[in-house]
Amino acid sequence: MKKYEWWEDIEDEDGAVSGRRYVRASYHGSRWKLLEMRPEDEDWVELDPMPLVDLVNLRDLVWRKYQRRRARFQDLRAVDEFIVAAGGDPTGLPGFTKKGASGS
């Protein structure tokens, strides 16, 4: 099982930071799961469908880990497929290659 975690500051309407939103992505059994926890939550909440913004953040995280040989290219490719399924376009993102290109 692979796990990727990151956090984001939550800003209120004045722009002040009011807390942190933690996000966890896990890959197990050919299935991705995206979870979040906010300050008011007691436990992790599954995000279904996965928001495009979180998928792009996950892809950035996996790309950086792939650069350091800490993630597989297949993981990066799988996140790209989720971005396309969510209506996004990963072609401008670093490391994107079309399916069937060398390196896969």
N, CA and C atoms as a LAMMPS dump frame, in Angstrom:
ITEM: TIMESTEP
0
ITEM: NUMBER OF ATOMS
312
ITEM: BOX BOUNDS ff ff ff
-5.0000000000000000e+02 5.0000000000000000e+02
-5.0000000000000000e+02 5.0000000000000000e+02
-5.0000000000000000e+02 5.0000000000000000e+02
ITEM: ATOMS id mol type element x y z
1 1 1 N 0.844 -1.175 0
2 1 2 C 0 0 0
3 1 3 C 0.892 1.241 0
4 2 1 N 0.556 2.183 -0.844
5 2 2 C 1.253 3.466 -0.91
6 2 3 C 0.375 4.536 -0.289
7 3 1 N 0.983 5.424 0.497
8 3 2 C 0.252 6.545 1.093
9 3 3 C 0.996 7.831 0.801
10 4 1 N 0.228 8.841 0.476
11 4 2 C 0.765 10.175 0.259
12 4 3 C -0.067 11.128 1.108
13 5 1 N 0.602 12.011 1.839
14 5 2 C -0.106 12.943 2.714
15 5 3 C 0.426 14.351 2.516
16 6 1 N -0.466 15.325 2.648
17 6 2 C -0.084 16.718 2.634
18 6 3 C -1.124 17.52 3.394
19 7 1 N -0.818 18.786 3.659
20 7 2 C -1.764 19.64 4.363
21 7 3 C -1.817 21.001 3.681
22 8 1 N -2.937 21.687 3.91
23 8 2 C -3.154 23.026 3.366
24 8 3 C -3.717 23.894 4.477
25 9 1 N -3.351 25.159 4.47
26 9 2 C -3.942 26.092 5.416
27 9 3 C -5.362 26.425 4.985
28 10 1 N -6.266 26.529 5.949
29 10 2 C -7.639 26.949 5.699
30 10 3 C -7.717 28.431 6.041
31 11 1 N -8.133 29.24 5.081
32 11 2 C -8.239 30.675 5.306
33 11 3 C -9.692 31.072 5.45
34 12 1 N -9.958 31.995 6.36
35 12 2 C -11.316 32.507 6.506
36 12 3 C -11.517 33.663 5.524
37 13 1 N -12.665 34.319 5.588
38 13 2 C -12.975 35.367 4.621
39 13 3 C -12.046 36.573 4.713
40 14 1 N -11.374 36.77 5.843
41 14 2 C -10.424 37.876 5.997
42 14 3 C -9.035 37.522 5.472
43 15 1 N -8.826 36.281 5.114
44 15 2 C -7.522 35.835 4.643
45 15 3 C -6.628 35.307 5.749
46 16 1 N -7.122 35.311 6.978
47 16 2 C -6.342 34.79 8.103
48 16 3 C -6.45 33.265 8.145
49 17 1 N -5.393 32.622 8.558
50 17 2 C -5.384 31.159 8.643
51 17 3 C -6.182 30.731 9.867
52 18 1 N -7.182 29.872 9.623
53 18 2 C -8.042 29.437 10.728
54 18 3 C -7.843 27.963 11.076
55 19 1 N -6.925 27.291 10.399
56 19 2 C -6.671 25.885 10.688
57 19 3 C -5.979 25.212 9.514
58 20 1 N -5.823 23.912 9.64
59 20 2 C -5.187 23.14 8.576
60 20 3 C -6.118 22.027 8.118
61 21 1 N -6.096 21.776 6.835
62 21 2 C -6.841 20.678 6.219
63 21 3 C -5.806 19.636 5.809
64 22 1 N -5.931 18.447 6.357
65 22 2 C -5.012 17.361 6.037
66 22 3 C -5.641 16.478 4.976
67 23 1 N -4.833 16.06 3.995
68 23 2 C -5.318 15.216 2.909
69 23 3 C -4.422 13.991 2.839
70 24 1 N -5.043 12.842 2.667
71 24 2 C -4.312 11.578 2.557
72 24 3 C -4.82 10.832 1.332
73 25 1 N -3.894 10.413 0.49
74 25 2 C -4.229 9.597 -0.673
75 25 3 C -3.569 8.239 -0.474
76 26 1 N -4.318 7.183 -0.689
77 26 2 C -3.745 5.843 -0.556
78 26 3 C -4.074 5.035 -1.804
79 27 1 N -3.131 4.18 -2.164
80 27 2 C -3.269 3.323 -3.337
81 27 3 C -3.101 1.896 -2.86
82 28 1 N -4.166 1.114 -2.984
83 28 2 C -4.125 -0.272 -2.526
84 28 3 C -5.048 -1.107 -3.397
85 29 1 N -4.535 -2.2 -3.906
86 29 2 C -5.351 -3.097 -4.708
87 29 3 C -5.875 -2.458 -5.981
88 30 1 N -5.021 -1.698 -6.666
89 30 2 C -5.382 -1.006 -7.903
90 30 3 C -6.497 0.013 -7.706
91 31 1 N -6.621 0.54 -6.506
92 31 2 C -7.679 1.513 -6.209
93 31 3 C -7.092 2.682 -5.425
94 32 1 N -7.409 3.881 -5.854
95 32 2 C -7.014 5.089 -5.15
96 32 3 C -8.145 5.529 -4.237
97 33 1 N -7.779 6.026 -3.063
98 33 2 C -8.763 6.569 -2.132
99 33 3 C -8.202 7.895 -1.617
100 34 1 N -9.045 8.92 -1.599
101 34 2 C -8.646 10.232 -1.135
102 34 3 C -9.454 10.584 0.101
103 35 1 N -8.761 10.932 1.195
104 35 2 C -9.399 11.248 2.475
105 35 3 C -8.972 12.642 2.922
106 36 1 N -9.823 13.295 3.701
107 36 2 C -9.458 14.582 4.261
108 36 3 C -9.873 14.655 5.72
109 37 1 N -9.182 15.524 6.462
110 37 2 C -9.556 15.787 7.853
111 37 3 C -9.424 17.283 8.091
112 38 1 N -10.494 17.86 8.57
113 38 2 C -10.519 19.278 8.92
114 38 3 C -10.538 19.391 10.439
115 39 1 N -10.271 20.577 10.964
116 39 2 C -10.239 20.728 12.429
117 39 3 C -11.533 20.291 13.115
118 40 1 N -12.681 20.454 12.469
119 40 2 C -13.949 20.091 13.103
120 40 3 C -14.269 18.601 12.99
121 41 1 N -13.52 17.851 12.18
122 41 2 C -13.771 16.426 12.007
123 41 3 C -13.07 15.613 13.083
124 42 1 N -13.708 14.522 13.468
125 42 2 C -13.087 13.617 14.43
126 42 3 C -12.316 12.499 13.749
127 43 1 N -12.681 12.199 12.509
128 43 2 C -12.045 11.112 11.776
129 43 3 C -11.891 11.527 10.317
130 44 1 N -11.163 10.721 9.557
131 44 2 C -10.952 10.99 8.141
132 44 3 C -12.268 10.824 7.382
133 45 1 N -12.491 11.7 6.407
134 45 2 C -13.692 11.679 5.57
135 45 3 C -13.262 11.384 4.136
136 46 1 N -13.881 10.372 3.509
137 46 2 C -13.524 10.015 2.135
138 46 3 C -14.104 11.029 1.158
139 47 1 N -13.289 11.434 0.187
140 47 2 C -13.723 12.37 -0.839
141 47 3 C -14.116 11.579 -2.083
142 48 1 N -15.388 11.532 -2.36
143 48 2 C -15.879 10.809 -3.525
144 48 3 C -17.016 11.607 -4.131
145 49 1 N -16.873 12.185 -5.277
146 49 2 C -15.75 12.088 -6.218
147 49 3 C -14.552 12.925 -5.753
148 50 1 N -13.39 12.568 -6.295
149 50 2 C -12.164 13.251 -5.914
150 50 3 C -12.113 14.622 -6.593
151 51 1 N -11.947 15.703 -5.818
152 51 2 C -11.882 17.04 -6.412
153 51 3 C -10.647 17.203 -7.303
154 52 1 N -10.817 17.918 -8.405
155 52 2 C -9.728 18.118 -9.361
156 52 3 C -8.539 18.823 -8.706
157 53 1 N -8.794 19.781 -7.836
158 53 2 C -7.707 20.505 -7.163
159 53 3 C -6.855 19.542 -6.334
160 54 1 N -7.499 18.627 -5.626
161 54 2 C -6.748 17.658 -4.821
162 54 3 C -5.993 16.674 -5.699
163 55 1 N -6.564 16.314 -6.84
164 55 2 C -5.864 15.409 -7.753
165 55 3 C -4.613 16.073 -8.326
166 56 1 N -4.704 17.355 -8.65
167 56 2 C -3.53 18.073 -9.16
168 56 3 C -2.467 18.179 -8.062
169 57 1 N -2.88 18.442 -6.818
170 57 2 C -1.925 18.477 -5.706
171 57 3 C -1.288 17.112 -5.483
172 58 1 N -2.086 16.042 -5.58
173 58 2 C -1.551 14.68 -5.452
174 58 3 C -0.548 14.404 -6.555
175 59 1 N -0.873 14.827 -7.773
176 59 2 C 0.032 14.585 -8.887
177 59 3 C 1.356 15.311 -8.684
178 60 1 N 1.293 16.544 -8.171
179 60 2 C 2.506 17.298 -7.892
180 60 3 C 3.367 16.574 -6.852
181 61 1 N 2.718 16.056 -5.822
182 61 2 C 3.428 15.319 -4.775
183 61 3 C 4.06 14.039 -5.329
184 62 1 N 3.3 13.283 -6.108
185 62 2 C 3.827 12.042 -6.69
186 62 3 C 4.959 12.352 -7.673
187 63 1 N 4.811 13.434 -8.444
188 63 2 C 5.867 13.824 -9.389
189 63 3 C 7.167 14.128 -8.648
190 64 1 N 7.079 14.894 -7.546
191 64 2 C 8.284 15.209 -6.779
192 64 3 C 8.907 13.954 -6.188
193 65 1 N 8.081 13.027 -5.717
194 65 2 C 8.617 11.764 -5.186
195 65 3 C 9.21 10.909 -6.301
196 66 1 N 8.585 10.927 -7.477
197 66 2 C 9.106 10.184 -8.621
198 66 3 C 10.496 10.715 -9.004
199 67 1 N 10.7 12.011 -8.937
200 67 2 C 11.995 12.611 -9.241
201 67 3 C 13.087 12.09 -8.314
202 68 1 N 12.714 11.782 -7.074
203 68 2 C 13.679 11.265 -6.091
204 68 3 C 13.656 9.737 -6.017
205 69 1 N 12.972 9.099 -6.964
206 69 2 C 12.849 7.635 -7.031
207 69 3 C 12.153 7.048 -5.808
208 70 1 N 11.164 7.771 -5.295
209 70 2 C 10.375 7.317 -4.15
210 70 3 C 8.962 6.92 -4.564
211 71 1 N 8.621 7.098 -5.841
212 71 2 C 7.304 6.715 -6.356
213 71 3 C 7.498 6.088 -7.734
214 72 1 N 6.553 5.253 -8.106
215 72 2 C 6.62 4.558 -9.389
216 72 3 C 6.001 5.414 -10.491
217 73 1 N 6.478 5.214 -11.712
218 73 2 C 5.909 5.917 -12.86
219 73 3 C 4.448 5.523 -13.053
220 74 1 N 4.104 4.279 -12.741
221 74 2 C 2.725 3.817 -12.873
222 74 3 C 1.788 4.594 -11.949
223 75 1 N 2.271 4.976 -10.764
224 75 2 C 1.455 5.791 -9.856
225 75 3 C 1.188 7.158 -10.473
226 76 1 N 2.213 7.737 -11.064
227 76 2 C 2.069 9.029 -11.726
228 76 3 C 1.08 8.932 -12.878
229 77 1 N 1.189 7.872 -13.65
230 77 2 C 0.292 7.645 -14.789
231 77 3 C -1.153 7.461 -14.323
232 78 1 N -1.351 6.746 -13.219
233 78 2 C -2.701 6.521 -12.691
234 78 3 C -3.339 7.828 -12.239
235 79 1 N -2.57 8.713 -11.605
236 79 2 C -3.109 10.005 -11.177
237 79 3 C -3.47 10.845 -12.402
238 80 1 N -2.647 10.779 -13.454
239 80 2 C -2.972 11.492 -14.693
240 80 3 C -4.314 11.023 -15.26
241 81 1 N -4.566 9.724 -15.203
242 81 2 C -5.841 9.191 -15.701
243 81 3 C -7.019 9.697 -14.872
244 82 1 N -6.827 9.826 -13.552
245 82 2 C -7.891 10.373 -12.701
246 82 3 C -8.148 11.839 -13.03
247 83 1 N -7.088 12.589 -13.327
248 83 2 C -7.248 13.997 -13.677
249 83 3 C -8.053 14.134 -14.965
250 84 1 N -7.763 13.298 -15.946
251 84 2 C -8.519 13.324 -17.195
252 84 3 C -9.973 12.936 -16.945
253 85 1 N -10.21 11.925 -16.114
254 85 2 C -11.574 11.484 -15.809
255 85 3 C -12.357 12.559 -15.064
256 86 1 N -11.655 13.411 -14.302
257 86 2 C -12.319 14.479 -13.554
258 86 3 C -12.529 15.726 -14.416
259 87 1 N -12.109 15.672 -15.668
260 87 2 C -12.312 16.799 -16.574
261 87 3 C -11.124 17.724 -16.679
262 88 1 N -9.991 17.346 -16.115
263 88 2 C -8.79 18.175 -16.171
264 88 3 C -7.914 17.802 -17.35
265 89 1 N -6.86 18.571 -17.544
266 89 2 C -5.925 18.345 -18.639
267 89 3 C -4.507 18.313 -18.088
268 90 1 N -3.899 17.13 -17.969
269 90 2 C -2.559 17.036 -17.383
270 90 3 C -1.426 17.342 -18.351
271 91 1 N -1.724 17.724 -19.605
272 91 2 C -0.652 17.885 -20.595
273 91 3 C 0.343 18.975 -20.23
274 92 1 N -0.051 19.994 -19.48
275 92 2 C 0.875 21.053 -19.105
276 92 3 C 1.652 20.757 -17.834
277 93 1 N 1.365 19.649 -17.178
278 93 2 C 2.03 19.314 -15.922
279 93 3 C 3.382 18.667 -16.188
280 94 1 N 4.367 18.889 -15.313
281 94 2 C 5.703 18.328 -15.549
282 94 3 C 5.685 16.804 -15.583
283 95 1 N 6.458 16.258 -16.522
284 95 2 C 6.594 14.814 -16.602
285 95 3 C 5.473 14.097 -17.31
286 96 1 N 4.491 14.818 -17.848
287 96 2 C 3.379 14.159 -18.519
288 96 3 C 3.841 13.595 -19.849
289 97 1 N 3.508 12.329 -20.092
290 97 2 C 3.762 11.703 -21.387
291 97 3 C 2.491 11.035 -21.845
292 98 1 N 2.273 11.047 -23.148
293 98 2 C 1.068 10.402 -23.671
294 98 3 C 1.216 8.901 -23.55
295 99 1 N 0.094 8.231 -23.432
296 99 2 C 0.098 6.774 -23.285
297 99 3 C 0.75 6.152 -24.525
298 100 1 N 1.618 5.179 -24.272
299 100 2 C 2.313 4.513 -25.36
300 100 3 C 3.677 5.113 -25.648
301 101 1 N 3.994 6.254 -25.025
302 101 2 C 5.3 6.861 -25.218
303 101 3 C 6.354 6.079 -24.429
304 102 1 N 7.598 6.29 -24.761
305 102 2 C 8.653 5.576 -24.048
306 102 3 C 8.709 6.025 -22.593
307 103 1 N 9.17 5.123 -21.73
308 103 2 C 9.246 5.405 -20.308
309 103 3 C 8.121 4.804 -19.522
310 104 1 N 7.155 4.175 -20.178
311 104 2 C 6.027 3.585 -19.457
312 104 3 C 6.202 2.122 -19.23
